Amino acid sequence: AVCVMSASMGAPTVAVERLPGGDELHIAILSLQRYIGEKISHLVGLEIGGMNSMLPIASAARTQLPLVDCDAMGRAFPELQMCTPSLFGKRATPMVLADESGNTVVIDSTSNLKTERMAREITIEMGAVSYIALYPLSGKELKETMIPGTISLAANIGCEITKARANRDDVLSSLLRITNGVQLFEGKITDLERKTQDGFARGAVELNGYGNYSNSKFKVIFQNENLIAKLNDQVVATVPDLICFVEPITCRPITTEELRYGLRAIIIGLPCDHRWRTERGLELVGPKYFGYDIKFTPVEKVGK
């Protein structure tokens, strides 16, 4: 049995402020193992984004279980059903949630969307952060449903950026080359709205351009992750493609929690895994699911 795991749910700012000692994920894994009555042999990170890409590595080290080089999103999404196993009809449950006090809750629901709704409410009760183990899969199912090589890709991106800095090469060009990305904008943040609602960090950020983007405006709408990007009110990128903020010189990523008035940033668009661009994938994670009546167009086409 393979256990897909995630570091946290709830408001990202709370999760970052309450980094665990590592036992919470271990507790969740052991609880899931007892519930399914089968030994868990491997671990998989739920998403290759933010803290949720790092704590599974630490948990694999603590449990001495192999961590498979793949994940279930190829990026980060705000809801649990937004995983590639859902595209293949795989259930997210049984799922275990654990908090920092050692309390655990098992969910065995009828749909992955229901799992998300129930887990969100339980997480709020746990103090807005929980540590979860879910999507138990066989090895065959893992090969069929997961996005391969994402941990290696993340490591290679870091190596390319480090090398470019050391050689004083154009760091942005190196980043775009290895990710097949496109630059969408460069500017300074002039307005920011952010609020925590229903367990999500929701908001919008606006920028005024400079350099090649002088006299232009840019807006990004986010829900934990960036969803919609507009250049002068024209949509240039949407979920499920990635919309990323990076620092102009170092290309260090800037998360939605770090956005602030006056911050300078470059915004890039990265293509998502091809499965998210299918009809079923767009139903699950496309702009219409998030309430935006916008047709998805691949970022590499719009960006150019």
C-alpha positions, 0 to 999 in steps of 0.5 A: 500500500502506498500512502499519499500524504500532505503537510497541512490544510487550512490558512497557509499563514497559520501553517507556516507559523506552526511548523511541527516537530515531525510526529504529526504526519507519522501519527497520521500514517500509522493511524491510516495503516491500522485502519486499512489493515495493510502495511504502508510501504512507500510515501508520496507527497500530495503536492510539489508546492510550498511546505507540502513538498518538504515535510513528506521528505522529512517524514520519509526520513523519520519513518524510513519509508521510501518517498516516490519521485512524483506527486498528485498535482504537479503544482499546488491546488487548494482542495484535496479532490484536485489530485490526479487520482481523482481523474482516474476515479480513485478515492481519497479515503480512508483519510486520517487527520492528525493535530499537534496534540496527537488527536486523529480523525478518520474520514471514509466518505462517499466522494472526494469533494465530500472528503474536502468539505469534511476535512476543511471543517475538522481542520478549522476545529483543530486550530486551522492546521492538520497533517493528513494521510490519504489516497491509499494506493497500490503500486500499480495505481500509483504508476497509473495516476501520479505525475512522475519526476516532480521532486527531481524537477524541483531539485533541477530547477534549484540547481539551474538557478544556483549555477546561473547565479554562480556564473552570473548568467541570466537567472530568469532565462535559465528558469524559463528554459528548464520549466518551459515557462514564459514571462508575463509581467514585471512591476511593483505591487500597488494594491493588495487585498487578502482575507481568510475565508472558509479556510482559504487565503483569498484575495487579489494583487495589482501591479504597475509595470516598469521596463518593457511593461511601463504604462501597463497594469497587471492583476492576479486573483488568488485562493491560496494559489494564484488562479487568474492573471490579467494584463491590462484587463486581458486574461493572459494565464489561468489555473491549472497553469502555474502563475508564479511571482519571483524576485527580479534578480534572484528569481526566488519564489514569492508566495501569496503570503509574502506579497506586500505593497511596494514589492517588485516582482516578475510574474511568469507562467508555467505549463501544467501537466497535460492531464489537467488540460483534458476535459475532465481535468479542467472540470476539476481544476479549471477556471470555471470550477473556481467561479470564473467564466473564462475559457482556458488557453495554454499559457505558452500560447497566450503569453507569447 
